[in-house]
Amino acid sequence: MKKLLLTILTLFTMNYAFSQATKSTVKLTIDESTKLITYTKVIDVTNQTKDVLFDRALAWAKGYYKNPTEVIREQNKEEGKIVCKGRYKISNPADKKGFATDAGLIQYTLTLLFKDGKIKYTLSETNWKQTSYYACEKWMDTSSQYYKTEFAYYLEQLDTNSKEILKSLEKECLNPKTEKAKDNW
């Protein structure tokens, strides 16, 4: 009887520990109107024109993405708008040997809007590249019959990667790289 109780207690403890490790601790912002995971912010850049900010962001996109002609889907300087459709890889949780396998690609839309002294970015429409559209918001539904524990790990990667993209954008737009003076000899 003691062995049975000890076995049940051990299984319960292992199950509890595993469930705690796989629950996502990430707080994602869901847009109330679209019901999509959304990262949005207005950046104040004083004393800069819309065109200068547009050029900085476009230079960032051309340098950040490996294939900018594929990613940059719209660039309209007059309207002050850039739309990028990017993607990045995610991985499955590491196995017992520490090897993490590829879990696929996350696709997203990054929309940049410009006014004199301001940039507004919105990163949204995140989806898991599959044969059909698979919105990443589905990973948050733990009551779904299709829910997998890996989804919490995917959401953490989505949050981390999205924040890294936007941090890089902000850094470039607030502190642009200055060109070195040409040698005139």
N, C-alpha and C positions, 0 to 999 in steps of 0.2 A: 504494500500500500504506500509506503514511504517513497519507493522508487517511482511509482505512478505519479504521486503528487510532485515529486522533484522534477520528473520529466515534463509534466504539464506546466509547472512554474518556469522551467527553463525555456520551453517553447513560447510561453507567453512573453517572457522577458526578451527573447530574441525577436519576436514579432513586433513588440513595442519599440525596441531599439531600431529595427529596420524601418519601421514606419516613420519614426522620427527623422531618420536620415534621408528619407525620400520625399518628405513633405517640403514644399517650396516655402521659403521664408521671404520671398521677394514680393514686395507690394507694387503691383503694376497699376498704372493709371488707365482706367477705361473711360473713353469719351462717352458722355451721356447720350448724345444724339446718334452717333454711329455704332456704339457698343463695341468699338475696336480698341485694342491696346494702342495707346497714343502717347508720344512724348512731344510736348510742345513748349516753346519758350520764346519770349521776345527779348532780344539782346539790344541794349542801348549802346550805341557807338557814337559818341558825341563828335560833332564837327566833321562828319563824313557824309558825302552825298550818296544818294541811292546808287548812282553809277559806280562809284568807287567800291561800295560794299558789294555790289553785284560782281564786279571784277575780282574782288578778293575771294568770294565764295566760289566763283567759277574756277579760279586758279586752284583753290583747295580741292575741288572735285576732280579736276584734271590730274592733280598730283596724288590724290588719295586712292582713286580707283585704278585698278590695273588696266581696264579697258574702258576709258571714259566715254568713248563714242557710243558704246553699247549702253552704258549706265545713264548718261545724261539724255533724257528723253525730250526735254523742253528747256529752252533758254531764250527768254524774251526780255531784253534789256529795257525796252520801252515800258512794258508792264511791270518790270521788276520781279520776275519770276523764274525760278529754276526748279525743274522736277527731275529727280534721280530715282531710278529703279535699280537698287543694288541687291546684293545677296552675300551671304557668308555661310561657312560650314558650321555645323554643330556636331557634337559627338555623343555617343552613348556613355553612361557611367563606366568607369574603369572596372575591368574584371579583377579577379583575385590576384592576377599577375601584374596588375597595373596597366594593362593595355586597353585603351579606349578606341572603340571602332567608330567608323563614320556613321552618323545618323541622318545625313542628308544636308539640304540647303534651306536656309531661311531667306525668303525674298521680302523686300520691304519697299515702301515709297517714302522718299524724303522730299518734302516740298519746302522751298525757300522763297520767302516774299520779302521785298525790300522797299523801304521808304527812307527819306533823308534821316540819318541818325539812328535807324532801326533795322533789325533783321528779325524776321519771325520764321522759326523752323517748326515743321511738324513731321515727325517720323511715325508712320502708321501703315495700315494695310499689310501687316506681317503675316506671312503664310509659309507653310511647310511645303516645299516643292514636291509634289506628288503627281500622279497622272491626272488628278482633278484637284481643284482648289481646296486646300485644307487650311482653314484659318487657325492661327496659333491660339486664339481665344478658346478653342475646343480643349486645349490642354488644361485649362483651369477648371473644367467641369469634372470634379472627382466622383460625381455620382453616375456618370455615364458608364454604360456597359463596356465601352471601348477604351476606358481610361487605363493607362499603364503608369506604373510608378516612375518610369523614365521621364514622363512629361514634366514633372517638377524640375528635373535637372535641365531639360530643354528650356524651360521658362527662365531659369537662372542664367543660362547662356544668352538667351534673347535679351534679357535686361542688361547684362554686362556688355555685350557687343554693341547694343544700341547706345548705351551711355558712352562707350569709347568713341564711337563714330561722332557723336554730337560734341564730345569734349574736344576732339580734334578740329572739328569745324569751328567751334567757339574760339579756340586758341588761335587759329589762323585768321579769323575775322577780327579779333581784338588786337592781335599782335602780328601783323603781317611780316613776312620775311622781307628784309630790306635788301635791295640789290647792292652788291659790292661796286664801289666806284671803279670804272674802267681805267686801266693803266694807259695814260696818254704819253707815251715816250717816243 
